Amino acid sequence: MEGEAIKNYDVIICGAGPAGTSAAMALENSGLKIALLDKYDFPRDKICGDFVAAKGIRELLKIKPELKPRIENYPQKATNKSTQLFVGNLDPLHLDWVLTSYTIKREEFDNLLLEEVLKAGKVDFYPNNGAKKIKYTDSGVEVETAGGERFLAKMIIGADGAHSQVSKSLAGYKIDRDHYGGSVRAYFTGVENITESINEVYVHKDVVPGYFWLFPVSATEANVGLGMHSTHITKNKVNLKELFYEFLETSPVLKSKLGNAQMNGKLEGFGLPFYSKKYTVSGDGFLLVGDAASLIDPTNGEGIMPAIISGNMAAQHIVKCFEQNRFDAEFNLAYANELHGKYWKEMKMKAWLVKHFADKTKLLNALAYVCVKSPFIKKRLQKFL
C-alpha cells in the first residue's frame, strides 16, 4: 500500500458506532495500543430506529459502570417503559417492560459513547479515515484509509456497519437478499397524541410483511419508519418510500398523531443485514461485530444491543489473543463459536417465523386478539419480543 509512513498499533477498530466504541472501552485497561478509525467526523447522523434496548444498556454499564449517571441524566432521550402494538384494526396491545430502555438519536448516542472513549485517553481516534484497502500479511493486518493514512496491527475489529469494508475484504462478505432487509426513517416534530415513554409498532395488512414504527424521542418529536424483508421488497417491487407516505395517509391513528406534524429533514433509507444465517465473523487477524457481522434481529430490526454485546465479546477475545500470541483463524474461531452459541438458536427460530408467518395477516390478527384475551399468551409473546 502506498502513502505516508505506516502507523503501528496492536489493534485497529474500524467504526466508531456502538460496536466499535464498546470494544474500545472494553480494551481501555488492556495495555494495548489501539487505533479507532471512522469515515466520518463526530457528531454525525446514523439512519436507525434509535431504540436502545435495556440489555444493551446493561452491557454498556458492565463494560464501564461510570457511564450510568451520564446515560441516566442525558437530557436528549426518551425513557421507554412500554410498547403499544397495533395489529390490523384491533385495539392496541399494550406491553409493559420490566427493564428501562431508551430512544435516543444515534447522532447523540454514538457521540456520547465516543466522548467517553476519548475521555479515557487510551485510544487514538482518526475521524474521516474509513478503511479503503485492507489486507492480511505475515506482519499483520494492513489498512489504508480514505484519508490517506496507513496502519498496521496484529488484529482488526470490523465495526464498520452494514457495508463493512473489513467484512468484504477479509471475510468475503456479499449481500444476500434472502438475509437482508430495507428500511426508511424520518424525524417528525410537532407530533401530537403520543406518550414519550411508549413506543408504537404497527403491523397492518398495508405494510405486512414489514412493520411501521413511531418511537418518541421527546414529548413532541418522534423517529418514524418502515422496515421490510428484502425478499418481499424485490418480489413485489415495493417502493418503501411510497409505501411509507401511503400508510401515513391511510392510517387514522397515525393521522391523529402526525397530521399536523412537520418532517424534520428528509426520509432516508438504510439496509439491515439480518442474523438469519451464520456468516463468517472471524479469521486470520480479524473479528467482526455489530452490523458488520450481520447481527440484526430478523423479527424487529434490533441491532444496537447485539452490537454492544459483540463489541465486548470481541475485546475479551483479543485480550486472550495477545496473552497467547495467537492471531490466526483457528484461534479466533473461539470468538465465532461464542457469538453463535449465544445468539444462533434464537435467531434461527425467529428467522423461520418471519419467513413463514410474517405475511399471514389473518393469523397475526388472530394472535393479537388471543393476546388481548389471554394474559398468559400475551406474557409469552412479550418474552419472545
WOCOR-V688822 format. One record per pair of residues at least 24 apart in sequence whose ideal C-beta (glycine too) atoms are under 10 Angstrom apart, sorted by the first residue. I is the first residue (numbers start at 1). J is the second residue. If there is no record, write none. Layout:
BEGIN
I:J
I:J
END
This chain:
BEGIN
1:132
1:133
1:134
1:135
1:142
1:143
1:144
1:150
1:151
1:152
2:133
2:144
2:148
2:150
3:133
3:144
3:145
3:147
3:148
3:149
3:150
4:144
4:148
4:149
4:150
5:149
5:150
6:139
6:142
6:143
6:144
6:149
6:150
6:151
6:152
7:33
7:35
7:124
7:126
7:143
7:149
7:150
7:151
7:152
7:153
8:33
8:35
8:139
8:140
8:150
8:151
8:152
8:153
8:154
9:33
9:34
9:35
9:36
9:123
9:124
9:140
9:141
9:143
9:151
9:152
9:153
9:154
9:155
9:156
10:34
10:35
10:140
10:153
10:154
10:155
10:318
10:321
10:322
11:35
11:36
11:123
11:141
11:153
11:154
11:155
11:156
11:157
11:287
11:314
11:315
11:318
11:319
11:321
11:322
12:36
12:37
12:126
12:131
12:134
12:140
12:141
12:142
12:143
12:145
12:151
12:152
12:153
12:154
12:155
12:156
12:157
12:158
12:166
12:285
12:286
13:37
13:38
13:117
13:123
13:125
13:153
13:155
13:156
13:157
13:158
13:159
13:160
13:166
13:287
13:289
13:311
13:314
13:315
13:318
14:38
14:39
14:129
14:130
14:131
14:134
14:141
14:143
14:145
14:151
14:156
14:157
14:158
14:159
14:160
14:161
14:164
14:165
14:166
14:167
14:286
14:288
14:289
14:292
15:39
15:130
15:131
15:157
15:158
15:159
15:160
15:161
15:164
15:165
15:166
15:289
15:290
15:291
15:292
15:307
15:311
16:40
16:41
16:42
16:44
16:110
16:111
16:113
16:114
16:117
16:118
16:123
16:125
16:126
16:127
16:159
16:160
17:44
17:46
17:48
17:106
17:109
17:110
17:113
17:114
17:159
17:160
17:161
17:289
17:290
17:291
17:292
17:303
17:304
17:307
17:308
17:311
18:46
18:48
18:52
18:56
18:59
18:60
18:106
18:109
18:110
18:113
18:114
18:159
18:289
18:290
18:291
18:303
18:304
18:305
18:306
18:307
18:308
18:309
18:310
18:311
19:157
19:158
19:159
19:160
19:161
19:288
19:289
19:290
19:291
19:292
19:293
19:295
19:303
19:304
19:306
19:307
19:308
19:309
19:310
19:311
19:312
19:314
20:110
20:113
20:114
20:117
20:123
20:157
20:158
20:159
20:160
20:161
20:289
20:290
20:292
20:307
20:311
20:314
21:60
21:63
21:64
21:109
21:110
21:111
21:112
21:113
21:114
21:115
21:116
21:117
21:118
21:123
21:125
21:159
21:307
21:308
21:311
22:56
22:59
22:60
22:63
22:64
22:113
22:117
22:159
22:289
22:290
22:304
22:307
22:308
22:309
22:310
22:311
22:312
22:313
22:314
22:315
23:63
23:117
23:123
23:157
23:159
23:287
23:289
23:290
23:307
23:308
23:310
23:311
23:312
23:313
23:314
23:315
23:316
23:318
24:63
24:113
24:114
24:116
24:117
24:118
24:120
24:122
24:123
24:125
24:157
24:159
24:311
24:315
25:60
25:63
25:64
25:67
25:113
25:116
25:117
25:120
25:122
25:123
25:308
25:311
25:312
25:315
26:59
26:60
26:62
26:63
26:64
26:308
26:311
26:312
26:313
26:314
26:315
26:316
26:318
26:319
27:63
27:117
27:122
27:123
27:157
27:311
27:312
27:314
27:315
27:316
27:318
27:319
28:63
28:64
28:116
28:117
28:120
28:121
28:122
28:123
28:315
29:120
29:122
29:319
30:122
30:315
30:316
30:318
30:319
30:322
30:323
31:122
31:319
31:322
32:122
32:123
32:153
32:154
32:155
32:315
32:318
32:319
32:321
32:322
33:122
33:123
33:124
33:153
34:117
34:122
34:123
34:124
34:125
34:153
34:155
34:157
34:315
34:318
35:123
35:124
35:125
35:126
35:129
35:143
35:149
35:151
35:152
35:153
35:156
36:114
36:117
36:118
36:123
36:124
36:125
36:126
36:127
36:129
36:157
36:159
37:124
37:125
37:126
37:127
37:128
37:129
37:130
37:131
37:143
37:145
37:146
37:147
37:149
37:151
37:156
37:159
37:160
38:110
38:114
38:125
38:126
38:127
38:128
38:129
38:130
38:131
38:145
38:159
38:160
38:161
39:126
39:127
39:128
39:129
39:130
39:131
39:132
39:145
39:146
39:147
39:160
39:161
39:165
40:110
40:127
40:128
40:129
40:130
41:125
41:127
41:128
41:129
42:107
42:110
42:111
42:112
42:113
42:114
42:115
42:118
42:125
42:127
43:105
43:106
43:107
43:108
43:109
43:110
43:111
43:112
43:114
43:115
44:106
44:107
44:110
44:111
44:114
44:127
45:105
45:106
45:107
45:108
45:110
45:187
45:265
45:268
46:105
46:106
46:107
46:109
46:110
46:161
46:270
47:106
47:183
47:184
47:185
47:186
47:223
47:225
47:267
47:268
47:269
47:270
47:271
48:105
48:106
48:107
48:109
48:110
48:183
48:185
48:223
48:225
48:270
48:272
48:291
48:301
48:303
48:304
49:103
49:106
49:183
49:185
49:199
49:213
49:215
49:223
49:224
49:225
49:227
49:270
49:272
49:300
49:301
49:302
49:303
49:304
50:77
50:78
50:102
50:103
50:104
50:105
50:106
50:107
50:108
50:109
50:185
50:187
50:199
50:213
50:215
50:216
50:217
50:222
50:223
50:225
50:304
51:78
51:80
51:83
51:101
51:102
51:103
51:104
51:199
51:213
51:215
51:223
51:300
51:301
51:302
51:303
51:304
51:305
52:77
52:80
52:101
52:102
52:103
52:104
52:106
52:109
52:302
52:304
52:305
52:308
53:80
53:97
53:99
53:101
53:102
53:297
53:300
53:302
53:303
53:304
53:305
53:306
53:308
54:80
54:81
54:97
54:98
54:99
54:100
54:101
54:102
54:305
55:99
55:101
55:302
55:304
55:305
55:306
55:308
55:309
56:101
56:102
56:302
56:303
56:304
56:305
56:306
56:307
56:308
56:309
57:99
57:100
57:101
57:102
57:304
57:305
57:308
58:99
58:100
58:305
58:308
58:309
59:305
59:306
59:307
59:308
59:309
59:310
59:311
59:312
59:313
60:113
60:116
60:304
60:305
60:308
60:309
60:311
60:312
62:308
62:309
62:312
63:116
63:308
63:309
63:311
63:312
63:315
64:113
64:116
64:117
64:120
66:116
66:119
66:120
67:112
67:113
67:116
70:112
70:113
70:115
70:116
71:102
71:104
71:109
71:112
71:113
71:116
72:100
72:102
74:102
74:104
74:108
74:109
74:112
75:108
75:218
76:104
76:105
76:107
76:108
76:109
76:112
76:217
76:218
76:221
77:102
77:103
77:104
77:105
77:108
77:109
77:112
77:196
77:217
77:218
78:102
78:103
78:104
78:194
78:195
78:196
78:197
78:198
78:199
78:215
78:216
78:217
78:218
78:219
78:221
78:222
78:223
79:103
79:104
79:196
79:197
79:216
80:104
80:196
80:197
80:198
80:199
80:215
80:216
81:195
81:196
81:197
81:198
81:199
82:195
82:197
82:198
82:199
83:198
83:199
83:200
83:201
83:213
83:215
83:382
83:385
84:194
84:195
84:198
84:199
84:200
84:201
84:202
84:214
84:253
85:199
85:200
85:201
85:202
85:203
85:211
85:368
85:371
85:378
85:381
85:382
85:385
86:200
86:201
86:202
86:203
86:204
86:211
86:212
86:214
86:251
86:253
86:254
86:368
87:201
87:202
87:203
87:204
87:205
87:208
87:211
87:361
87:364
87:365
87:366
87:367
87:368
87:369
87:371
87:372
88:202
88:203
88:204
88:205
88:206
88:208
88:361
88:362
88:364
88:365
88:366
88:368
88:369
89:204
89:205
89:251
89:252
89:253
89:365
90:203
90:364
90:365
90:368
90:369
90:371
90:372
91:368
91:369
91:372
92:198
92:200
92:201
92:202
92:253
92:368
92:372
93:201
93:203
93:367
93:368
93:369
93:371
93:372
93:378
93:381
93:382
94:198
94:372
94:378
95:198
95:199
95:201
95:371
95:378
95:379
95:381
95:382
95:385
96:198
96:382
97:197
97:199
97:382
97:385
98:382
100:197
101:197
101:199
101:305
102:217
102:304
103:196
103:197
103:199
103:215
103:216
103:217
103:218
103:222
103:223
104:217
104:223
104:304
105:187
105:217
105:218
105:221
105:223
106:223
106:304
108:217
109:304
110:304
113:308
124:151
126:151
130:160
130:161
130:163
130:165
131:156
131:158
131:160
131:164
131:165
131:166
131:168
131:169
132:165
132:169
133:165
133:169
134:158
134:165
134:166
134:167
134:168
134:169
134:170
134:285
134:286
135:169
135:170
135:285
136:169
136:170
136:283
136:284
136:285
136:286
136:327
136:329
137:284
137:285
139:285
140:284
140:285
140:327
141:166
141:169
141:170
141:284
141:285
141:286
141:327
142:285
143:169
153:285
153:327
154:285
154:318
154:321
154:322
154:325
154:326
154:327
155:284
155:285
155:286
155:287
155:314
155:317
155:318
155:321
155:322
155:327
155:332
156:285
156:286
156:287
156:288
156:318
156:327
157:286
157:287
157:288
157:289
157:290
157:292
157:310
157:311
157:314
157:315
157:317
157:318
158:281
158:282
158:286
158:287
158:288
158:289
158:290
158:291
158:292
158:293
158:314
159:287
159:288
159:289
159:290
159:291
159:292
159:293
159:307
159:310
159:311
159:314
160:288
160:289
160:290
160:291
160:292
161:270
161:271
161:273
161:290
161:291
161:292
161:303
161:307
162:270
162:271
162:272
162:273
162:290
162:291
162:292
162:294
162:296
162:303
163:270
163:271
163:273
163:291
163:292
164:273
164:288
164:289
164:290
164:291
164:292
164:293
164:294
165:292
166:286
166:287
166:288
166:289
166:292
166:293
167:273
167:279
167:280
167:281
167:286
167:288
167:291
167:292
167:293
167:294
168:292
169:286
170:280
170:282
170:283
170:284
170:285
170:286
170:287
170:288
171:279
171:280
171:281
171:282
171:283
171:286
171:287
171:288
171:292
171:293
172:279
172:280
172:283
173:273
173:279
173:280
173:281
173:288
173:292
173:293
173:294
175:230
175:271
175:273
175:294
176:230
176:273
176:274
176:276
176:277
176:279
176:294
177:229
177:230
177:231
177:233
177:234
177:235
178:229
178:230
178:231
178:234
178:274
178:276
178:277
178:351
178:355
179:229
179:230
179:231
179:272
179:273
179:274
179:275
179:276
179:277
179:279
179:294
179:296
179:298
179:351
180:229
180:230
180:231
180:233
180:234
180:271
180:272
180:273
180:274
180:276
180:294
180:296
180:298
181:210
181:227
181:228
181:229
181:230
181:231
181:232
181:233
181:270
181:271
181:272
181:273
181:274
181:276
181:296
181:298
181:301
181:354
182:210
182:226
182:227
182:228
182:229
182:230
182:232
182:233
182:234
182:238
182:240
182:269
182:270
182:271
182:272
183:210
183:211
183:213
183:225
183:226
183:227
183:228
183:240
183:244
183:268
183:269
183:270
183:271
183:272
183:301
184:224
184:225
184:226
184:227
184:228
184:239
184:240
184:241
184:242
184:243
184:244
184:245
184:266
184:267
184:268
184:269
184:270
185:213
185:215
185:223
185:224
185:225
185:226
185:227
185:244
185:265
185:267
185:268
185:269
185:270
186:222
186:223
186:224
186:225
186:226
186:241
186:244
186:263
186:264
186:265
186:266
186:267
186:268
187:217
187:221
187:222
187:223
187:224
187:225
187:261
187:262
187:263
187:264
187:265
187:266
187:267
187:268
188:214
188:217
188:220
188:221
188:222
188:223
188:224
188:248
188:257
188:258
188:261
188:262
188:263
188:264
188:265
189:217
189:218
189:220
189:221
189:222
189:261
189:262
189:263
189:264
190:220
190:221
190:222
190:258
190:259
190:260
190:261
190:262
190:263
190:264
191:216
191:217
191:218
191:219
191:220
191:221
191:222
191:224
191:257
191:258
191:259
191:260
191:261
191:262
192:220
192:256
192:257
192:258
192:259
192:260
192:261
193:253
193:256
193:257
193:258
193:259
194:218
194:219
194:220
194:221
194:222
194:256
194:257
194:258
194:261
195:219
196:220
196:221
196:222
199:223
200:224
200:253
200:254
200:257
201:300
201:385
202:226
202:247
202:251
202:253
202:254
203:358
203:361
203:364
203:365
203:367
203:368
204:247
204:250
204:251
204:253
204:254
204:361
204:364
204:365
205:359
205:361
205:362
205:364
205:365
206:243
206:246
206:247
206:250
206:251
206:361
207:238
207:240
207:243
207:244
207:246
207:247
207:251
208:232
208:358
208:359
208:360
208:361
208:364
208:365
209:233
209:236
209:238
209:354
209:355
209:357
209:358
209:359
209:360
209:361
209:364
210:238
210:240
210:243
210:247
210:301
210:358
210:359
211:299
211:300
211:301
211:358
212:243
212:244
212:247
212:248
212:251
212:254
213:300
213:301
214:253
214:254
214:257
214:258
216:257
220:261
221:261
221:264
222:257
222:258
222:261
222:264
224:248
224:254
224:257
224:258
224:261
224:263
224:267
225:267
225:268
225:269
225:270
225:301
226:267
226:269
227:270
227:272
227:300
227:301
228:272
228:301
228:358
229:272
229:274
229:276
229:298
229:351
229:354
229:355
229:358
229:359
230:271
230:272
230:273
230:274
231:354
231:355
232:358
232:359
236:359
240:267
240:269
241:266
241:267
241:268
241:269
244:269
271:296
272:296
272:297
272:298
272:301
272:302
272:303
273:303
274:298
274:299
274:301
274:303
274:347
274:350
274:351
274:354
275:303
275:306
275:339
275:340
275:343
275:344
275:346
275:347
275:348
275:350
275:351
276:344
276:347
276:348
276:350
276:351
276:352
276:354
276:355
277:344
277:347
277:348
277:351
278:336
278:339
278:340
278:343
278:344
278:347
278:348
279:336
279:340
280:329
280:336
281:310
281:314
281:332
281:333
281:335
281:336
281:337
281:339
281:340
282:314
282:317
282:329
282:330
282:331
282:332
282:333
282:334
282:335
282:336
282:337
282:338
282:339
283:328
283:329
283:330
283:332
283:333
283:336
284:327
284:328
284:329
284:330
284:331
284:332
285:321
285:327
285:328
285:329
285:332
286:314
286:327
286:329
286:332
286:335
287:311
287:313
287:314
287:315
287:317
287:318
287:321
287:332
287:335
287:336
287:339
288:314
288:335
288:336
288:339
289:313
289:314
289:315
289:335
289:339
290:314
293:336
293:339
293:343
294:347
295:339
295:343
295:347
296:347
297:343
297:346
297:347
297:350
297:351
297:354
297:385
298:347
298:348
298:349
298:350
298:351
298:352
298:353
298:354
298:355
298:358
299:346
299:347
299:349
299:350
299:351
299:353
299:354
299:358
299:384
299:385
300:350
300:354
300:385
302:385
306:339
306:342
306:343
306:347
309:339
309:342
309:343
310:335
310:338
310:339
310:342
310:343
313:338
313:339
313:342
314:338
314:339
346:384
349:384
350:384
350:385
353:384
END
